[in-house]
């Protein structure tokens, strides 16, 4: 670590905000799993958070420029890890997404997000032209598209979709021309029917059932309906911790993972839900401020890549819970239960801290 780098420049306010969100998540995981086979997983979540904080401090000590210099190696390893999932991955609920290492189930697709953030930052910060052209568009699309297709094949539509904002943010900051953006949109519209036919039937159902969940209230629309009931029944102040009829009655599906925001809204009401969203908003604004004070273009790109992923996760998960977005299995960052998701988020925040701590280094 450079002698000019000090933990006095660490964003302690951001860390406190993040830990408050994590604490709310742990309490909700505890409440949502009472009387279920998942009881006690909130303790595991605490371990993941503590491990994540340790990783965040550790990665903040390494110069992010050294990480960017090793992007080709990281990218190859990430592709290899996705291949390993296909060859040796554990299959659960029809999908092969995890590799078992001892008692730990590692989800490589989460790690790939971080690699793609670094890869896009490296590519566009090295672009001396200052404005992305058609060739840059193709190369950036390939960088993100290859792992995205591999994750889709697992199949994991939700995680694959989270790679999209990384590419969009990279192209936007890289200076994509308006005509190139229009070409991309046109191609997307033309290829949409092809992509629709490639999707599996249950994936298509997920993407459409949220629009009319009552059409199949006991089937495809069940999750959305129960989520809406839970959110609505919370009222202004909520029913209280471990007092939710939908959550404790086990009507709400996976309330400790994908639908944790619905469970939280039921137990803590409109006031509690708005408080959590306000915390996320402040975190995003704090991250954008760190991007503005980054010492170089690459640092700003890295931080904004983290902003893109975090904002996308929040938007899609909360939108899914209130019936405005399809059910895609995207967790709520820092609150939903899951080791891979928690560790990714803290690693990403560690790199943000890394950039911030070097903003005064020449």
NURO-73482 format. One record per residue (C-alpha): x, y, z. Coordinates in steps of 0.25 Angstrom, whole numbers, plus 5000, padded with zeros to 4 digits. Example, Ala and Ser with C-alpha at 12.3 -4.5 7.8 and 13.67 -1.06 7.14 Angstrom:
<sites>
504949825031 505549965029 
</sites>
This chain:
<sites>
500050005000 500550144997 501050225008 500150335004 498850245005 498150255019 496950195025 496550335028 496150345014 495250225015 493750255013 493350225027 491950285025 491750195013 492150075022 491150105033 490050125023 490349995017 490349925030 489049985035 488449925022 489149785025 488549795039 487149815035 487349695025 487849605036 486649645045 485649615034 486349485030 486149435044 484749485044 484449415031 485049285034 484349255048 483749125047 484249085034 485348995029 486249115027 486249155042 487549205047 488149245033 488149385039 489349345047 490049305034 489749435028 490449505039 491649425036 491549455021 491449605025 492649595034 493449525024 493049625013 493449745022 494849675024 494949655009 494549805007 495649855016 496649755009 496349794995 496449944998 497949925001 498249874987 498449984977 497249974967 498150004956 498849874959 497549804958 497249874945 498549824939 498149684942 496749684936 497149594924 497549484934 496249514943 495449504930 496049364926 495849314940 494349364941 494049294927 494749164933 493949174945 492649174937 493149054929 493348984942 491949014946 491448944934 492448824936 492348804951 491248904956 490248854966 488848854960 487648914968 486248944964 486648914949 487749004949 489248984950 489849104956 490749064968 492048994970 492248924983 493548954990 493448875003 492148925010 492149055003 491349074990 492049174981 491249244970 492349284960 491349374952 491349474964 492849484963 492749504948 492049644950 493249694957 494149654946 493249714936 493249844943 494749844943 494849804929 493949914924 494650014932 496049964927 495549964912 494950104912 495950174920 497050124911 496250174899 497050294896 495950344885 495050384896 493850344888 493350204886 493250164871 492550044865 493749954867 493749984882 492349954882 492549814876 493749784886 493049834898 491749754894 492649624892 493349654906 491949654913 491249564903 492049434904 491949414920 490449464918 490149354909 490849254917 490049294929 488749284921 489049144918 489149104933 487949154932 488049274940 487249394933 487249484945 488749484947 489049494932 488149624932 489049684943 490149684933 489449784924 489549914932 491049894933 491149894918 490150014917 490950094927 492250064920 491750104907 491050234912 492350274920 493150234908 492450334899 491550244890 491050324879 489550344877 489450274864 490150154870 489250154881 488050154872 488650044864 488749954877 487349984880 486849944866 487649814867 487149784880 485649804875 485949714863 486649604871 485549614883 484649504876 485849414874 486249434889 484849404893 484849264886 486149234892 485549254906 485049134913 483549124915 483649164930 484549274927 483449334917 482449314928 483249394938 483349514928 481949524925 481149474937 481349604945 480449674936 479249594939 479549504951 478149484954 477949404941 478749284948 478649324963 479049184967 480149164957 480949264949 480349384956 480449334970 481749394975 481349534970 479949524976 480449484990 481549594989 480549694986 479649644998 480849655007 481249795003 479849845004 479449775017 480649855024 479949985023 480650105028 481350055040 481349905038 480949785046 482249775054 483449675054 483049535052 481549575052 481349575037 480149485033 480649455019 482149445023 481949355036 480749285029 481749245018 480849295007 481949385002 483049304994 484449314998 484249435007 485749425012 486349444998 485649494986 484349544993 485049605005 484549745002 483149695002 483349625016 483949755021 482849845016 481849755022 482449755036 482949905036 481949965026 482050085017 482950165027 483950045028 483950025013 484250165010 485350175020 486050055013 485950115000 486450255005 487650175011 487950114997 487750254990 488750315000 489750204997 489550224982 489850374983 491050344992 491650254982 491350354971 492050454979 493250364980 493250344965 493350494963 494550504972 495250384966 496750414963 496650364948 495650324938 495850174941 495450194955 494150274952 493750164942 493950054953 493150134963 492050164953 492050014949 491749974963 490650084963 489950024951 489949884956 489449924970 488350024964 487849914954 487749814966 486949904974 486049954963 485749814958 485549744971 484649854977 483949864964 483749714964 483149714978 482149824975 481749764962 482349864952 483549764948 483549614944 483949514954 485449484950 486049444963 486949564965 487249584980 487149714988 488649754990 489149745005 487749705010 487449575003 488049445008 489249385000 490749375002 491149394988 490249524986 490749585000 492249554997 492149614983 491549744988 492549764999 493649734989 493049834979 493049934991 494449904994 494949944980 494050074982 494850094995 496150064988 495850174978 495350274988 496650254997 497550294985 496750414981 497950504986 499050414981 499850474969 
</sites>
